[in-house]
């Protein structure tokens, strides 16, 4: 029962994490204009991974997508790639996890197959969470670097060089979503251990020879010349023992007396 609960909870937590990653990727508020030195402004700017927007004081908002790919910074493109890879892996992990749930029976699927699928989906969720956290962290590092560069230029007298941008709400959504996906993947990996069936224990089987019991005893090997004859073991056709008299003596010498 605990294994099923852990598996279902891991699936739900991972589902929330992947949904949050999709939401964060689609949001336009990855970076917002810093209003610390100018709290009253007629134009407010914010940017996302796919477009930049401008909101005026009248409430009118205009967004413009990025029409270039090669013209964007390399780190910016890396963040895009990390988020997309994380979303794709997360969606594939969700499909695999649905078929791996213990509460769902599909045909005659064994627990071993479900355990392998659960472990696979857990690894996918962990990688998806790491991709989301890494992508958001890289973008945050870019914002911090540009922020302090802009601040330095402002204090040097070049106040109108460029606007300063700070963390947007999409970054926090991405961090939380990546953490949820990571926790869900760990829970799926823990549930995999409970789905693996116990190893079968094979007991030793004793085999008895049919008929009467025969015991074999090993002993030292005694080499012989090949001409020794044992009258007790070599009885048979041609080796009949000569008849004895009443006193136990043979009436005539036997061929065994000369050996």
Residue pairs with C-beta under 8 A, 6 or more apart in sequence:
2 194
3 102
3 191
3 194
3 195
4 102
4 103
6 187
6 190
6 191
6 194
7 100
7 101
7 102
7 118
7 187
7 188
7 191
7 195
8 101
8 103
9 187
10 97
10 122
10 125
10 184
10 185
10 186
10 187
10 188
10 190
10 191
11 94
11 97
11 98
11 101
11 184
11 188
12 184
13 180
13 181
13 183
13 184
13 187
14 90
14 93
14 94
14 97
14 121
14 125
14 180
14 181
14 184
14 185
14 188
15 94
15 184
16 177
16 180
16 184
17 90
17 125
17 128
17 129
17 132
17 177
17 178
17 179
17 180
17 181
17 182
17 183
17 184
18 87
18 90
18 91
18 93
18 94
18 125
18 128
18 177
18 181
19 177
20 173
20 174
20 176
20 177
20 180
21 83
21 86
21 87
21 90
21 128
21 132
21 174
21 177
21 178
21 181
22 87
23 173
23 177
24 83
24 132
24 136
24 170
24 171
24 173
24 174
24 177
25 49
25 83
25 84
25 87
25 174
26 48
26 50
27 48
27 168
27 169
27 170
27 173
28 46
28 47
28 48
28 50
28 51
28 52
28 53
28 63
28 170
29 46
29 48
29 168
29 169
29 170
30 46
30 47
30 48
30 49
30 139
30 168
30 170
30 171
31 46
31 47
31 139
31 143
31 165
31 166
31 167
31 168
32 44
32 45
32 46
32 47
32 165
32 166
32 167
32 168
32 169
33 41
33 44
33 45
33 46
33 163
33 164
33 165
33 166
34 147
34 163
34 164
34 165
34 166
35 41
35 44
36 164
37 154
41 57
42 56
42 57
43 54
43 55
43 56
43 57
44 54
44 55
44 56
45 52
45 53
45 54
45 55
45 163
45 165
46 52
46 53
46 55
46 168
47 53
47 165
47 168
48 168
48 170
49 76
49 79
49 80
49 83
50 65
50 66
51 63
51 64
51 65
51 66
52 63
52 64
52 66
53 61
53 62
53 63
53 64
54 61
54 62
54 63
55 61
56 62
66 72
69 77
73 142
75 138
75 139
75 142
76 139
76 142
78 135
78 138
79 135
79 136
79 138
79 139
80 135
82 131
82 132
82 134
82 135
82 138
83 131
83 132
83 135
83 174
85 128
85 131
86 127
86 128
86 129
86 130
86 131
86 132
86 135
86 178
86 181
87 128
89 124
89 125
89 127
89 128
89 131
90 124
90 125
90 128
90 181
92 124
93 120
93 121
93 122
93 124
93 125
93 128
93 185
94 121
96 117
96 120
96 121
96 124
97 117
97 118
97 121
97 125
97 188
98 104
99 106
99 109
99 117
100 114
100 117
100 118
100 120
100 121
101 114
102 111
102 114
102 195
111 195
111 196
111 197
112 196
112 197
114 195
115 192
115 195
115 196
116 192
118 188
118 189
118 191
118 192
118 195
119 188
119 189
119 192
121 185
121 188
122 184
122 185
122 186
122 187
122 188
122 189
122 191
122 192
123 185
123 189
124 185
125 181
125 182
125 184
125 185
125 188
126 181
126 182
126 185
126 186
126 189
127 185
128 178
128 181
128 185
129 177
129 178
129 179
129 180
129 181
129 182
129 183
129 184
129 185
130 178
130 182
131 178
132 174
132 177
132 178
132 181
133 174
133 175
133 178
133 179
133 182
135 174
136 171
136 174
136 175
136 178
137 175
139 171
140 167
140 171
143 165
143 166
143 167
146 164
146 165
147 164
147 165
147 166
150 161
150 162
150 163
150 164
151 164
153 159
153 161
153 162
154 161
154 164
228 259
229 256
229 259
231 239
231 241
231 256
235 241
241 254
241 256
242 250
242 251
242 252
242 254
243 250
243 251
244 250
245 251
250 257
